[in-house]
């Protein structure tokens, strides 16, 4: 019973707060370590799904399951446990993954165009070359691998409407996003602290009020980005990028090279 209390509590907390509570969660418990369905059972459910019907896998334990390459478009995976699940090359376009657990899951090369990931726990996620274009991503991606991932026109901004339980936003602290594409993405008030983003594109992105202290932006493109209040304390930037970052906060404390 204790695990369900923890799940209910974490589903309402901010990503940062939820991350802090993970230390008290026993991931060896069945809810986080086992799968109640096999790959074949999921394949059968996909085949039985009628045109326009939604595949409902909400609240399911799918931990460690190999779902690589499957078409899970529009699937309801709200609050599903997908700890260490394999979803490489899977199609999750417009899928709902709100409050889902994707700790150390493998989404390499997966497509999540237009997906919804609100309050999702995605620490140490592997999503190199994945496509999050136009997705709503307000979860904890601390330590995730996002090399060459696409976040074109994605919404990673803070939810300013309801802050009764704290600020909900994308947390990319210490994530690896070298060569990633954040073109025209909404990163307003996002947590980008110590983000590894060499060669990434933030062209046309809204980065107002984001915290990028200690981030590595060498070789990054900020053309047309909105950077008012972007905190660059101790961040690494190209000296040639200073004009595009002139409205950023603590630009004088950035390490220009």
N, C-alpha and C positions, 0 to 999 in steps of 0.2 A: 504493500500500500504506500510505503514511503516514496517509492520512485514516482508514483503518479502525482503526489504532492509537489515534488521537485519539478516535474514536468509542467504542472499548472503554473507554478510560481515563475519559472524561467520564461514561459511563453509571454508573460506580461512585462518582463524587465527589458531594459535597454541592452543592446549587444555588449556594451562595456561591463555593465553590472552582471549580465549573464555569464560573461567570461570569468568574472571573479568567483562566481559560485560553482564553476565547473570543478574546482579543486575538491568540492564536497560531494561530487557525483561519482558513484562507482560505475565506471563504464564496463565493468565485467558482469554487471547484472544482465539478465536475459533481455530486458527491454532495450539495452544498448549493445548487446553482443550477439544476439541471435536473430534469425529471420523466420517469420511465421509463414512465409510463402517461398516456394522454389522459383527459379527462373522460368521453368516450364509453366507453372501455374500463372505467372504474370503474363507470359506469352499467350496462354489460353484466354486470359481476361481481355487482352488486347484484341484478339481475333473475334471474340464474342461482342465486342463493343460495336454498337450500331452507328450508322452515320449520324454525326452531330451529338452523340452521347459522350459523356465525360467518364473517363476511367477514374473511379474513386479508390484511392489508396491512402486516404487520410488516416492518420493515427496508427498506421501499420508499422510493425518492426520489420525492416528490410536490411538490417545491418549485415555488411559483408557480402551481400548478394551481388552476383554478376549480372548486371542489366545492360552491359555494353552493347551499343548499336541498336537498342530497341527504340521504337517510336512511342514515346510517352507524351506526345504533344497534347496540350490542354488537360493533362492529367491533374487530378486533385491530390497533391501530396502534402497537404497542410498537416503540420505536426508529425510527419512521418519520421521514423528513425532510420537514417541511411548512413550510420557510422561505418566508415571504411568500405562503403559500397562502391562497386565498379560501374561507372556510367560513361566510360570513354566512348566517344562517338555517338552517344545517345541523342535522340531528338526530344527536347523538352520545351519546344516553342510554346509560349503562352501557358505553360504549366504553372500551377499554384504551389509554391514551396514555402509559404509563410510558416514561421515557427518550426521549420524542419531542422533536423539534426544531420549535418553533412560533415561532421568532423573527420578529417583525413580521407574524405571520399575522393574518387578519381573521376573528374569530369573532363579529362583531356580531350580536346577536339569536339566537345559536345556543343549542341546548338540550344541556346536558351533565349532566343529572340522573343522579346515581349513577355518573358516569364516574370513572375512576381515572387520575390524573395524578401519578405518583410520579417524582421526579428529572427532570421535564420542563423543557426550556429554553424559557421563554416571555417573554423580555425584549421589551419594547415591543409586546406582544400588544395587539390591538384587540378588546375583548370587551364593549363597551357593551351594556347590556340583555341580556346572556347569562345563562343560568340554570345555575349550578353547584350547585344544591341537592342535598344529600346526597352530593356528590362527595368523593373523597379527593384533595386538592390539596396536594402537597408538592414544589413546584417553584419555579423562579425567575421571578417576575413583575415584576422590576424595571422601572420605567418603563411598566408596562402601563396601558391605558385600560380601566377597569372601571366606568365611570359607570352607575349604576342597576342594576348586575349583582346577581344573587341568589346568595347563598351560604348560604341557609337550611339549618341543620343540616349544613353541610359540615364536613369534617375537614381543617383546615389546620395541625394541630398538629405538633409535633416528634415524630419517631419515636425513642422512648427505648429501644427494644429492642436495636438494633444500631447502635453508634456507632463501629465500628472504622475507618470512613472519614470520620468527622465527623458532625455533627448534620444530619439531614435534616429540613427544615421548609419551610413556605411563606415565601417572601421577597417582600414587597410594597413594598420600598423605593422611594420616590418614585413609586409608582403613583397613578393618579387614580381614586378610588373614591367620588366625590361622589354622595350619594344611594343608595349601595349598601346591600343588605340582608344583614347578617351575623347575623340573629336565630338564637339557639341554636346558632351555629357554634362549633366547637372551634378556638380560636386560641392554645392553650397554647404558649408559648415561640416563637411566630411572630415574624418580623422585619417590623415595621410602621414602621420608621424613615422619617420624612419622608413618611408616607402622607398623601395628600390625601383626607380622608374627611368633608368638611363635609356635614352633613345625613344621614349614614349611620346605620343602626340596628345597634347591638350588643346589643340587648335579649336578656337571657338567655344571652349568649355566654360562653364560658370563655376569658378572656384572661390567665389566670395566667402570670406569668413572661414575657410577651411584651415585646419591646423596641419602644416607640412613641416614642422620642426624636425630637423635632422634628416630630411628626405634627400635622396640622390636624384637630381634632375639633370645631370650632365647629358647633353645631347638632346634634351627634350624640346619639343616645339610648343610654344605658347602663343602663336600668332592668333590675334583676335580674342584671346581668353580674357574673361572678366576676373580680375585678381584683387579687387578691393578687399582689404582685410585678410588676405591670404598670409598666414604666418610662416615666414621663411627663416626663422631663427635657426642658425647653424646648418641650413640646407646647402647642398652643393649645386651650383648653377653655372652655366656658361656666362662669361662676362658679356658676350654678345646678346644674351637674353635679357639684360637689365632694362632696356627700353620697354619691352613687352611686359615687364614685371614692375614698372615704376610705381604702380599704385598698391603694391603688396606691402604687408606689414613687416617691419624689421628686415627690410631688404639690406640695410647696412650691416646686418649681422649674418647675412648669407655668405657662404664661402664661394666667391666667384673665381673661376679658373679660365 
